[in-house]
Amino acid sequence: MEEMGEIKRVHGGAIGRQSLFNGLSLSEKEKIRIAEKGRIADYAVSLVKRGDVLIVDSGSTTLQFARKLKNLEEITVITNSLNVASEFSKSDNKVILTGGEMDMDSLMLTGPLADETLKNIFADKIFMGIDGVDFTAGLTTPDIVEAKTVRLMMQAAAERILLADSTKFGRKSIGVVSKVSELDKIITDAALNEEERRRFEEAGVEVILV
């Protein structure tokens, strides 16, 4: 069974292998941990100050963040999400779309056009979502093209802030975005276990439970 990939041999026995996470549509994500994502978004907004230039990633938690963020003034939002951008349609804040190829399920823009834009900008902060957070594998997503675009978004920001509810932890997908240690902050809910929190903080990442 080990040769077939169904189990992994460990000292004292064997454990089942964890399958890679294949992702969910944005509409499916929006039904999960709604209250927790709202609290994460509320705290994230408290970190934004007048005049900030922000990168806001695509995702269900970042969409809740955008809905609250649009009430602030004198900020600039750079995003690869049509949903996030549309939240600012009645706002006086400046919005910049990266361009790129649109994914129909998530309304996310990725690929070479988005990547070229991201190579030529800089922001104060990025507020990002992710599909999987694994201490060893890092931040991962089911789409390797998306992974490259998000990696460039991170590189364009001075401060990197992950908005992720606790269901994302211990999960990994095919596309690696970055090491966990490249984050500055993780904002998550109180269901994250203490051992995981300790490991992230030992890696130099501030973990905020809300």
N, C-alpha and C positions, 0 to 999 in steps of 0.2 A: 504493500500500500504506500510505503514511503516513496518507492520509485515512481508510482503513479501520481504523486503530488497530493494525495488525499490526507496524509498525516505528516507530521514532522517529529522525528525521534529526538527526545530530550532525556536528560539524566533521570532515571527512575520511571520511564514510560514513554508515552507518545501523546501528542495533542493534535487536534484538528487544525489544518491550515486555514488561515483567514483569507477569504476571497477578496480580490481587489474590488473597490466600490466603483460601480459603473455610472453613478450620477442619477439625479432626479431633475425633472423639469422645474422651472421657476414656480409654476402654479402648484406643484406638489410641495416644494420647499416652503411656500407661504403658509401651508396648513400645519407646519410642524413648529412646536415651541413658540407659539405666537407671543405669549406674555413675556417669556424670557428674552426674545428678540427685541421686544419693545423696551425693556429695561436696559438692555445692552445699547440700543440706539439712543436712549435718553442720556446715558452716561457719556457716550461718544460725543454728543452735541455739546456737552459741558466743557470739552477739551478744545473747542473751536473758538477763536477770537476774531474780532473785527479785522479785516485786511488779509486774512489767511487765504493762501492759494492751496486748494485741496484737490487730491485725486480721489475719486469715489468709484470703487470697483462695482461690478455687477453682482447681484445676489439678493436673496430675500431679506437678510438682515440689513444690508447696506441700503436697500430700498426703503425700509422703515426709517433708517437714519436720514435719508434724503427728504422724506416727508416731514420730518421735524426740523431739519437743517434749513429748509426753504424760508423759514420764518426769521432767520438771522439776516443781517444787513452787511453789505460791503465785503462779500467773500467772492472768490472765484472758484468755480467747480469744473474740474477736468474729468471727464468720464468716458468709459467705453460702453455705457448702458443707455439704451434709448429710454427705458423706463425711468431711470434716475434723472436723465435730462428733462423728460416731460414733466417731472414734479416741479421744475422751476419755470414753467411756461408763464406763470403769472407773478413771477418774482423779478425784482430789479437786479438780482445778482447776475454776474457774468457766467455763462456756461460755454465750455469748449468740448466738443465731441472729437474723439480720436480719429473717427473714420474707420474703415475696415469692412470686412465681410461679416454680415449679420447672421447669427444663429437664430433660427426661427423659434426655438423653444424658450430661449432665455432673453432674446432681444439684445444680445451682447455682441459687440464689435471686436473682432480679433484679426490676426493675420498681418501680412507685410505692410499694408497701409497704416494700420493702427501702430505697428511697431515703429515705423519711420517717424510718425508724429511724436511718440514717446521718447525717442532718442534726442529730440530737440526742445524739450521742456524741462522745467524744474518746479517742484512744489514744496510747500512747507510740510505737509503731512499727506499720507495715504491712509484711507480707511478702506480696508479690504475684507472680502469674504473668502471662503475657501471650502472645498468639499471634504478634505481630510487633513487632520493634524496628527502626525505620528512623530514621536520624539526622535526616532532613528531615521525614518524615511524623510521627514520634513513636512512641508506644506505641499499638498498634491491635489490634482484635479484630473478627471477622466479624459480631458482633451489636451493633447500635447501642444497644439497650436495656441490654445488659450493659456497654457502654462508659460509659454515664452512671452506672450503679451503681458501677463500679470507680473512676470519677473522684471520686465522693463518698466512697468508702472512702479514697482518697488524701488528700482534703482533711481527713478526720477524724483523720489521724495526724501526729504531730510529726516522725517520721523515716520516709522512704519507701525501702523496700529491695526491689529487683526480683530474683527468683530465675528465671533463664532460661538454658537451655543454648544453646550457640552456634548451633544450627540456627534459632533464632528471629530472628537478626540479618539485616538486609537484606531482611526480609519485611514486607509491609504488608497491611492489610485495610481494610474500609470504615469501621469505627467507630473514631474517634480518642478515646483516653482522655486523653492529655496529651502535652506536649512532653517530650522526654528530659531536659531541664534541670531538670524538676520532681522528678527522683529525687535521692536522696542517695547511694545505693549500688546497684551492679549486681554480683551474684554470678553468675559464669558459669564455663564450663570453659576450659581452656587452648587450645582450638582457635580462639578468637576472634582475628582477625588484629590485628597491632600497630597498623595504621592506624586501624581502628575504635576500638580501645581509646584511642588518643591523642585522637581527636575527642571521645569522651565525657568524658575527663578534662579537656580544654580547656573543656568546657561546665560544669565544676564538679562532675561526677559521679565518685565514687570507684569504680573498677572492680577487682574482686577476682577473680583467676583461681584456680581450685582443681582 
